[in-house]
Amino acid sequence: MTEHPTSHEGRQPLAARSQEHARTRQQDAAASSSPAAAIPGPATAPGPGAIPAAPPAATAEAHAAAGPDPQTAARREGDRLRFVGAATRRIARGIDLDEIVLGLCRASVPTFSDAILVYLRDPLPVGDERPVTPFVLRLRRSDRLRLNEEETEPASEIERLRLPVVDPYGDLPPAAELCEVRSGGALAEVLRGVRPVFGDSAAARAALPELLGTGRSAPTGHRAILAPLRGRRRVIGAAVFLRGTERQPFEANDLLVAAQLATHTALGIDKAMLYGREAYIADELQRTMLPDSLPQPTGVRLASRYLPAAETARVGGDWYDAIPLPGSRVALVVGDVMGHSMTSAAIMGQLRTTAQTLAGLDLPPQEVLHHLDEQAQRLGTDRMATCVYAVYDPVAHRITIANAGHPPPVLLHLGGRAEVLRVPPGAPIGVGGVDFEAVELEAPAGATLLLYTDGLVESRLRDVWTGIEQLRERLATTAGLTGPDHSPPLEALCDDVLDMLGPGDRDDDIALLAARFDGIAPSDVAFWHLEPEGTAPGRARRLARRALSRWGLDDLSDSVELLVSEVVTNAVRYAERPVTLRLLRTDVLRCEVGDDAPQLPRQRRARDMDEGGRGLFLVNRLARRWGATRLSTGKVVWFEMPPRG
């Protein structure tokens, strides 16, 4: 446990407070001869939001000698009310557990008490969940009045208090940080009673040593208050308010003040725990809805960013995705569901899953948007979303894009020219009965495609087209810094794009997906058509051997020829049209065999007497990775080998 002096967080410096404390002593000595001077008049009354100072002990003795003064009593009650109002407002400003506890400490010390100890249940229960047993309290925070250590005057009584948590320089060792509340014990009875009690009451005299630890006691007289902290359903902790002998002891009405402080603190802690649980759920939901990491497809590099609209609205309807497709292609998706609620996030998750399923069927981009539109209508009549779906082919260096009411992509060329692509805008997903149109464009090597949601370019301060033009200019400026022959680093480019946002530009979620097109050179691609006949496997082996020899990968010939022969044999068995064979040389050697049979091969364990059924077993053992993907025209079986055996 770390003690936090009150000189932090906007309070006066220690030296200034020391001088003020000395002046207060002189004023208290002068005031002891006049009862009317004990309570400040209207001219010195604290203003709105301020916490009034408590009257000194010498003043209390003068009042006792002169008898009660109705005007003075009324003024003191007014001071109490103003203090409670200001203190509860300060506590209510906290949004998390530490801020609320700190607000209680800063509001109480030194105005209401000279020191405070705050104990909370460990672990704290959240909402309606059942608390764990045993009932353990942990010292969460302590605060005390601390004077300037260089002060030449004798130390005040509060500095000589024998509570080690209040005075860490005392003779006693530090107080125990944990306290187990025994069922039926004195502390349990006080906490069950909920109401604050004076430290010298019979219940508190037995409860405080149990809370503070064996051999430790609170100041005598009405100089300590033990206040249980009760939330909506159960006691969640306790607060101990302490005053030194230089100050007036607590009065009966101070119990009501302590009760107000404890109640507001406990309810604030309850709400903070619920907020923390909701924030945790929101974070987990967002991590589940969005990809944990982007794939690393051949011929393209990817980077992404996601920013929620605000800290209090961590989930929304924006999403992005990158989905590897057969033929070393990749689908790039960015979408935006209307709203920022959990419902929007749930709809976004359903649409993203649907898009992944449709991409696995290798449908054209316009067909994917058509099926997403149908899915949105099934989810509800008011489920609207925008989406842009693009498919990049690194072999053909082409990209096919379809748009459903989404802001157009921006293509940054290698020379630094930024271009807003002319893609038919289309209608948003969920409108129904709308045809989507796809366009095919060149995707030169070194170019960067930027897909984004409207939160990046639209806000209260600018319309969407102004934001798109600013984005285009920002990309061109960033590319100019790296020169005409080099593309800007992808991650740095994403950060630079987000830096264009001003203080008033965060009205919506932002999803950003950047794709750097590297492509695959024609010299690294070998492609053939094979007739579905018995000689196809032998011809496939010869063609593969020649390609590997040309690429200097002769050490892979034996393994690749064996696997190509097995896959082509299986394709020829069921195909009716020519079989395709393609080899791609990148950071790995990839072999793809396509046919028109929709049935996907499944690996099975062959029996000892079986003559076949071992082809995929060999592929699984020798290849680094392998798989099969169903296409609209059949299927593709592929495997990858390291570039060196």
N, C-alpha and C positions, 0 to 999 in steps of 0.2 A: 504494500500500500504506500502510495506516495502522497505526501501532504502538499497542499496547494495554498500558498499564502494569498492573502486578499490583495496584495499589491499588483496582481496581474489583471489583465483584461480591462483596461480603461480606468483603473483606480488611480488615486494620486500616488506619486513616488513616495518611498519610505521616508525620505528626509522631510518632504512637505507635510506628510501626515504626522511626523514627530513634532514639528513646530505647532501644527494645529492641535495636537493632543496637549502640549504644554499650555497653549492659550486656554484650552477647555478647562484645565485644572485651575488656572487663575480665576476664570469666570465662575467656576463652581464654588471656590472659596468665598468670592464676593457675594454670590447668590445665597449662601447659607444663612445670612442675616436677614434676608427678605423673602418670605414665602411667595410673594407675587412674582418674583423674578425666576421661579423655577421653570415655568412653562413659557416658551417664547410667545410673544404677542402676535397679532395679525401681520405686522410688518415683516416678521422673521419666519412666518409659517411656511412650510415647504410648498413649492408649486406643484402643478399637476404632474403626476408621474414620479415625483421625487419621494424618497423614503425618509421621513423625519427622524431626527436623532432622539434617543431615549433620554429622560432626565437623569442626572447623576445621583449618586447615593446621598451626598450631603444635602441635596435639595429634598430628598425623601424625609430626612430627619427633621428639617425645618417645617415641612408640611405636617409631620406627626405632632410637632409641638404646637403649631398654630391652629390645628384642627382642619377639617375638610373645607375646601373652598368650592362652591358650586361652579363658578366660572372656570376655575382651573381644572376641575374634574371634567367639565364638558369639553374644554380644549384638549385635554389629554385623550379623551375618547375619540375626538375628531382626528387627532394625530394617529391613533391606532387604526382607525378606518382608512385613512390615507395610506398608511404603511401597508396594510393588508391589500388594498387595491393595487398599489405599485408593485408589491412583491408577487402577487398572483399573476399580474401581467408579465413580469419578468420570467416567472416559471413557465407561463404558457407560451412564451416565444420559442422555447426549445422544441426541436422536432425529433431528436433522438435521445437515448437514455442519458448520455453524458451531459448533453446540453441542459436537460431538465434538472439533473442533480446539481450541476454547476450553478444554475439559476437559483435554486434553493439556498445554496451556500452563500452566494454573493448577495442575495437579498437579505439574509439573516445576519451576516457578520459584516460590519460591527453594529448595525442599526438595532437589531433585536437581541442579539446575543454576542458574547465575546468569542465563542467557539461553537462549532457544530460537528457532530459525527453522524454520518448517514450509513445505515446498514441496509442491505438488500438481500432478498432471498437468492440462494445459489443452488441450482439454476433458477432463473425467473420463469414462472409459467406464462404461457402465451394464450390469451383468450380463454376458451373453455377447457383447455387440456388439463389433465389431472397433475398436480405437482408431485414431484418425486419425494420420496422419504429417504432419510430423515429430514426434518425441517432444519436447514442450515442457513444462517445469516453470515454474509461476508461484508466487511467494512469496505464500502465502495469509495467513500471520499470523506476527508476531514478538512476543516477550514478553521482558522483562528485569527484573532487580532494579533498582529506582530508589529512591534515598534522598531525604530531604527536601532540597529545593533551598536552604532557608534554613539548613542545617546549617553551623556554623562550623568544624568539623573538616575537615582536608584530604580531598579526594575520594578515595574508595576506588579500588582498582585496576580494579574492574569498570566504574567510571564512565570510566576512561581507556582502555578497550579500543578498539583501532583498527578494530573492525568497525563500519562506519557504521550497519548496521541495528540493532545493539545500542545504540550511543550515537549518536543523531541529531545531537548537538552536536559530534561529532568533526570533524577537519579534512577527511576524505575526503568526496566527494559520495555521495549515497544509492546503495545497491547496485542493480544491475539487477534489475527485477522479474521479467523473463522469462529463462529459460535453456533453450537448445536443446541437448538431449543428443545428441551426435554418436555415430553408430554406430561401435563399436570404440574409443571414447575412454575416458579414465580414469574419468570419472563413470559411463559406461555399464557398465564392468566392475564397479565397486563396487555399483551398483544390481542388477546381475545376480547378484552374490554373495549378496545378501539380508542377510547377517549384518552387524551394526554393526562399525565399525572406529574405532580411535583416530585423532585428527586428525594425529598425527605419524607415522603409518604411511606406507609408501611409496605405497600405493594412494591414501590420502586426501590426501597432499601434492599429488598431481596432480589429484585430483578436486575438492577444495574450491575452488581458484581458478576452475575451470570453472563451479562452481555459484554462487559468490558474485560472480563477475565479475573482469575483468582488474585486477590490481594490488591485490587484496584478499585477506587471509589470515586464518586463525584463530589463536588463541593457541597458543604453542608448548607442548611437553610434552603429558602426558596430560590436557589441559584442553579437549579438543574430541572429540566422538563424532559420527560421521556414520552415521545409521541409515536404511537404506532402508525405505519403507513398502510392504509387499507385501500386496495383497488376496488374494482367493481364487484368482485366475487370473494376475495380472500385477502388476508394480510400478506403484504409482499415485502415488508421491511420495517425499520424503525429509525427515528431521528432523535438525537439527544442535543438539546440546546443548553448552553452553559454560560454563566455570568461570573465575573470575578467580584472580589469583595469591595473594589473601588466603585462599584456600580450599584444602583438600586436593585434589590432582588426582584424576581418576577412577582407579579400580582395575580389575583384570581382571573382577571380579564385576559391576562397573557396566555392562559390555557386555551381560551377561544382563538387567540391569534395563532398559537401553535397548531391547533386543530385545523384551522383554515389552511395554513401552509402545508401541513401533512396531507390533507385531503387533495388539494390541487396537485401536489407533487405525485401522490400515488396514482391519481387518475391520469396525469400526464405520462407517467411511466407505463401504465397499462396501454395507453394509445400508442406510445413509442414502440412498445413491443409488438403490437399488432401491425403498425406501419412497417417495422423491420421485417416481420414475417411476410407481409404483402410484397415488399420490395424484393425479398428473396425469391418469392414465387414468380414475380414478374421477371427477374433476371433469369431464373431457370427456364421459364416459358420462352423468353426471347432467345436464349442459347439453343433451345430445342427447335424452335421454328426456323432459325437461320443456320446455315452450314457451319460446323465447327471449324473446318478448314476447306480451302478450295483444292480441287484436284490439280494435277500437273499433267495435262494432256500434251501430246506431242505437237510441236510447232506453235505453241501459244503460251504466254505467261500471263498470270492473272493476279489482280490485287483488288481488295474490296474495303469498304468502310460502311459502318452503320452508326447513325447518331439519332437518339430519341429526341422527340420534340422538347422535352424538359425532364429534369431529374424526377419529378413527381409523376411523369407519364412515360415509364420506361419501355412500354410495349406499344406497338402500333401495327398498322397494316402494311408497312413497306417490307419488301423482301427482295433478295437477289439469289441467283443460283448459277452454277456452271455444271453441266451434265455431259460427261464423255459419251460420244456416239460411235457407232461402227465406222470403219474407214478412217480412224484417227481424227474425226470431226468432233466438234464440241458445240453444245447448245448454251447460249448465254441468255439469261432471263432476268429481268427486273420488273417488279410489279408494285402496285400501290392500291390497297383496299381503303375505302373511305372510312375515316374515323381513327381514333386513337385509344379505343377501349380494348378490354379483354376479348370482346366479341369480334372486333376487327382482327385481332391477332389470331383468334381461332379460325376465322374465315380464311385469313392469309395462309395458315398452315394447311387447310384443306385444298386451297388452290395450288399451293406449292407442291403438295403431294400429287395432285392430279397432273400438274405439268411434268413432274418427274416420270410418272407412269406413261404419259403420252410421248414423252421424249424417248423412252425405252422402246416404243413401237416404231420409232424412226419416221414419224409423220412429218409432212411439210409444215413450216411455221404457221401458215394460214389455217391449216387443219387443227393444229394445236390450239390456236386462239378460238376457233369455232367450238371445240369441245370444252374449253374453259368457260366460254360463254354459256353453254348449256348447263355446266356444273353450277355456275353462279346462280342461274335461274332456279335450279333445284334447291339451292340453299335458302332462297327467299326472294321475294319480289323486289326488295330494296337493297340487295347485295350488289354493290357496284364496285368495280375495280378497273384500273388501267394496267396495261402490260405491254412490254416490247419483248419479242422473242426472235433471236438471231441464231443462225447456224453457220459456223466458220469451217471451211474446208481448207486445211493447210496444204494439201497437194495441188488443188486447183487455184489456190490463192483467191478464193471468192467467198463472199458472205451473203447469205439470204436473210432478209429481215422482214418481219410483219409487225404491225403496230395496232394496238387497240386503245386509242385515245390517250396515249402516253407522250411525254415530251420527246422530240426526236433525238436520236443519238448524235454524238459529235465525233468526227474522225480527225485525229491529229496525224498529219503526214510527216514523213521523216525530215523533210526540209523545213518544217516549222509552220506549215500552213494548216490552220484549223478549219474544218468544213462541217457545217450542219447538214447532215444527210437528208435528202429529200425522200422521205418515206410517207406513203399515204397514211394520214392520221388514224382513220377508222373510228369506230364508235367504242365506248368503254365496254368492258366485259359485264354482262348482266342485262344489257339493253334487250338483247334477243332479236332474232330475225335480221341480222346484219351480216353481210359477207365481208370477209377480211381479204386483203390483197397483200402479196409478198413481192418484194423487189430483190433482184440479185445484183450485187455491186462488187467491184474489185476491192481486194484487201491486200494491198502491197506489203511486202516484207518491211518491217520497221515501223509501220503505222500503228497507232493506238486508238482503239475504239472505247468510247466512254458512254456507258449507260447509267442513268441516274433517275431519281424520282423528283417530283416537282418541288419538294422541300428545299432543294439546292438552288433553284432558280426563281422561285416565287415567294413573296412575302408581302407584308402590309406596305412595305416601302417601294416595291417594284412589281411590275407585271411579269408574266412568265417569259415573254419574248425579250424584254429588256434583260432579264436574268440570263437567258440563253446567249444573248450577244455578249454580255459580260463574261460568261463562261468561255466562249470562243476566244475572246481577246486574252483572257487569263492563260488559256492553254498555249496560244501562240507566243505570248510573252515568256512563259516558262520554257518552251521549246527553244526559243531564241538564245537562252542562256547557255545551252549545251552545244550550240553550233549546228550547222546544217547537216553534218554527217553522223550525228549521234542523237539517239532518242533520249529524253530525260528519264532518269530512274523511275520505275513504276510506282514504288511506294512513296517516294518523295513527291511525285506528281499528284497522287491522291491527297497527300497532306496539303500541298500548295493549293489545290482546288478548294479544299475546305476552308483555307485561310481567307478566301474571298468573302466569307460570310461575316456580316457586321453584327453588332449587338442586337439589332431588331430584326434579324433575318431568320431566327430560329422559331418559326411558327408551325413547322411540320416536321415529321420524321424525314430522315435523309438516308437513302440507300444508294451506294455508289459501287459500280463494278467496272474496272478498267481491264482491257485485254490488249496485250502487246503481240502483234502478229509477227512471228518469226518465219512461219511457213516451212515447207519441206522442199528442197531443191529437186528439180526433175532428175538430176543425176543420182539422187538417192532413192528413186522409186523404180521398181520393176513390176510390170503388169502384163498378164497373159490371159487368154481365153482357152479353155480346154474342153474338148468335146466329151460328153458323158459316155465314154467307152472304156474298155479294159486296158488300153494302152495309156490312159491319162496319168496314172500314178508314176509310170516310168518316165514319161515326158516331163512331168512336174519335177522329178528328182534331177534330171539333166538341166532344166532351166534354172533351178535353184542353185545348182553347183556352179554354173557359169556366172550367175550374178554375184555369188559370194566370192568367187575368184577375182572378178572385176573390182570388187570393193576391198580386196585384201583380207577377207574373212575366211580363208581356207580352213582354219582350225575349227570352224563351226560346221563344216560341210557334212560330216558324218551324222551329227545329231539333227541338223535341220533337214537333211534328206530323209532321215527315218520318220521324223514327225510330219513332214509334208506328205510323204507317201501314205501315212496312216489317215490323215485328215482328208486328202483327196480321194482315197479309196472309199471312205465312208460317204463323201459327197456324191460320188459317181453312182453309188448303189441306189440312191433315191432320186437323183436329179433327172429331169427331162430336157432341160435346156443346158447350154454350155456353162461350165463351171469357171469361176474367176479365181485367179491366183495372183496375189500382190505381195511384194516384199518391200518394206520400208526401212531405211537405215537412218536412224537418228542416234540418240543416246542409247537405244536398244535396237535390236533387230526384231521387227514385227512381221509376222506372216499372217495373211488373211485369206481364207478360202470361202467363197460365197456360192450358194446354189439356190434353186427355186423351191426346195422342199421346206415347208414351215416347221417340221418337227425338229425340236432341239435335241442334240445328243446328250445322253446321260451316262456318266461313268458308272460301271457296274463291276462286280467282282466275278471274273470268269472261273468256271470250274476246271479241274485238272484235265478233263477229257474234251473241253470245248476247243474248237479250232480258231475261233475269233473272240471278239469282246475285250481285247487287251490294248486296242489302239489308244483310247483316251487315258488308260492307265499309264502308258508310256509318255503321253503328252504331259500328264500331271507330274510325273517324276522328273522329266528332263527339262521342261520349260520353267522359266522364272514365274510367269503368269500365263493363264489361258482363260478363255471364256467363249460363250456363244450368245449371239444377239439375234432376235427375230426381227426381220424387216417386213415391209409391206409387200415385197416381192419374194420373200424367202427367208434366208438366214445367213449369217456370217459366223464362222468359227475361226478364232484367232489365237495365237500364242506369241509370247515374247521370249527372246533369248538375250543374254548379256552380249555386248559387242565383242568380247573375247571369251574363249572357252575356259 
